[in-house]
Amino acid sequence: MVAVVGVGYSGFNSTTPDLSWKEIMYEAALRAYTDAGVNPRRDVDSFITCAEDIYEGFAIFDEFVPDQLGAVVKPTCTVCGDFIYGVATAYMHIKSGLADIAVVEAHSKASDIHALGNVIKFAMDPVWLRNVGNAHPYYLAALEMFQYMSERCLAEEDVAGVVVKNKNNALLNPSAPYAANVSLDDVMASPKLFDPMKKLEIAPIADGCVVFVLASDEIARELTDSPVWVKGVGWWSETYGYDTASFSAMYAYKAAKMAYRMAGIANPAKEVDFAEVDDRFAFKELQHIEALQLADKFDVARLMAEGYFDRDGALPVNVSGGSLGVGNLLECTGGQKALEVVLQLRGEAGKRQLDDVNVGVAQAWRYLPTHSGAVAVFGV
Amino acid sequence: MEVERISGLKFHKKQDVAIVGAGMTTWKRRLNETGRELSYLAVKQALEEAGLTLDDIEMVVMGSAPDTFDGLHLKGEYLLDGSGGSDRPYMRVFVGGGTGVFAPIAGYWHVASGLADVCLVVCEEKMSSSYPHPQSAFKYIWDPILDRPLNPNLIWIFALEMRRYMHVHNIKHEDIALVSVKNKANALDHPCAQVAEKITVEDVLNSEPMALPVRRLDVSPPSDGAAALIMVAPHIARQLTDNPVWVTGVGWALDTTWWTNRDLYFPRYVAEAAKMAYRMAHVTDPRKEIDVAEPYDPFDYKELHHMEGLGLAKKGEAPILTREGVTQRDGDLPTCPSGGLLGVGNPIAATMGVKACEIYWQLAYRAGKRQVAKEVTTGVCQAWGDLMQVGTVMVMSNKR
């Protein structure tokens, strides 16, 4: 058993001109260590940071990790992936006896990026994909959205409903810079940037940092009376090529299967109390709800319209406001999701607290142009 | 809240970890192949050696150094299909140049934690696509405010380190050059070698100066290549081979970003990483218990430096051991019997091929012409990277 014994975060803001990325890391780390009651120089055995070089603008980002985490001359490493990949790595460190206490960190300083579209372009295959159409890479998501809508017989209002729900949920979240009291008409009236994708259906970028302290059960029980257990982790990659991908969020389905198996969850739709899924494009939320087996294939949009996934619904999804409300945090997206799940399970989610929740799922996708993702199941 | 910590980890792993197969490509400037194709070639070899097919692989770990070499963002995803990672849990780990030994360490925890029974570790690097030279990618590894305006490059800072090391221990360049002579000669027996040759100490001392005291023959060349390693749980290893090689200890440590504020004469990050790995492997006297070593040798002084960090020699003693021939292939402590990076080449992360893979081959008695003369049971490999900052150490043994 592995538990989350401390969480800390900094942000989330649309831009952070006053702090460097090192400072937001320090702020979040300090809060997490205080929350867990550990001293990183003495107690922590392993530090994991989740980052990608080119998002950071360095050739070897790993060099700039240890100082602000209190990790100098300690086992510290970088995982090129989302925060939930880091949680999975920490889980393995603790399970394999390499660490009793492990720290996971991920951050975003997306406001420093001049042209995110071009950065994403650099992730595409230079020969086959990078120069296709010479357009902004979001068109790939729009194509996938079109396919998803036609396969599931969705109307544009079905996808727009996700934005309404999440941006309104975010109004109760003090760290959600993109909260808004929008109606369905507002979303429908927003311009189509990438037909059929509208402007409001794309999560804008945000800055922030999340740090988790994880511990083995023995240590966790010493540190806290209310640990949140990591019941299962899963991660999965389908393929890299756009010509070989299935465009059905297979990465989320398989990663969730792995995590559910570890957590002993046989019927997710019944056993999961609430979920935080990746919604950096609004249609992705529907796709991911389906992939996480929280609802049947052709029921997702209907249930969404009926309020099944609302804050007061039977299975709340993205109570925090999701990425549409908080912003696209790059590799920290899963951090924001996992943070919300842990806060809800601890009963520390303030105004957006759900009652009587015991099992929550956090899921993240590695964003365009990948078909990889990770899932973590937390419980009390 | 103050908690009394139990001093020292208990290293209670879920299951032991064995290595059953390895593979590597020839290292050279490979303009014809993409990184994916290189990964494929290495993985194919490793699978053949282990007697497995790709369907048997449960999880894949990728190690690859800076994305800037390829001009690709999310390089791990790019290498996904070629390395066999598609339709599997796949993760890329990264600690700069230390990735060559860190990736197998990551493979270790995938298996030791019980999440996977069969894990494939792939390391790939293609430096030739970096134009005009990989050093131009290293422009972007410095602190943008304090270091970058000085326009340093790696040769430049390692010259500082080498000078400091020579100064503290009063070492002559002739002694350091012996390492280059030894490794390039060892590499003559390596089928994948890029710059194997018979040279003398004079050749090294008379080669073209790059940033004194560093000269051309003190340095390993940039290369393209890939390597792969297969790690399995004991019950799988039993079915595949009678003499698997066990991973008995792993350790890694990352020192502060501010390399300017450290005394560079001793690699304390390697010492810390080694301490962790030795504690886990129950090695108390490395000089006596380690039979074969593969310290990281991108520069010839670095091998000596790292031997001291690994506790294979006392501080300042490594050059003396080298001079006495102890580190030769037929010596008492064979070091870099593969030919190391100086002889075989230096594709940053793919150096796993001459570090972790080589120790596996030596301990499995599969190293062919490179097999060391003495009987071996325990070996250690180590890599180093970032800004003279990260040490990654792995101890293996052919006795469980």
Interface residues (C-beta under 8 A of the other chain):
Chain A: G37 V38 R42 D43 D45 F47 E52 D53 I54 Y55 G57 F58 A59 I60 D62 E63 F64 V65 P66 D67 A71 V72 V73 K74 P75 T76 C77 T78 V79 C80 G81 Y85 A88 T89 Y91 M92 H93 I94 K95 S96 G97 L98 A99 D100 V119 I120 F122 A123 D125 P126 I219 E222 L223 G234 W235 W236 S237 E238 T239 Y240 G241 T244 K254 A255 M258 R366 P369 T370 S372
Chain B: M1 E2 V3 R5 I6 L9 K10 F11 H12 K13 K14 A65 P66 D67 T68 G71 L72 H73 L74 K75 G76 E77 Y78 L79 L80 D81 G85 S86 D87 R88 P89 Y90 M91 R92 V93 F94 V95 G96 F102 A106 Y108 W109 H110 A112 S113 G114 L115 A137 F138 K139 Y140 I141 D143 V250 G251 W252 A253 L254 D255 T256 T257 W258 R268 Y269 E272 A273 M276 G385 D386 L387 Q389 V390
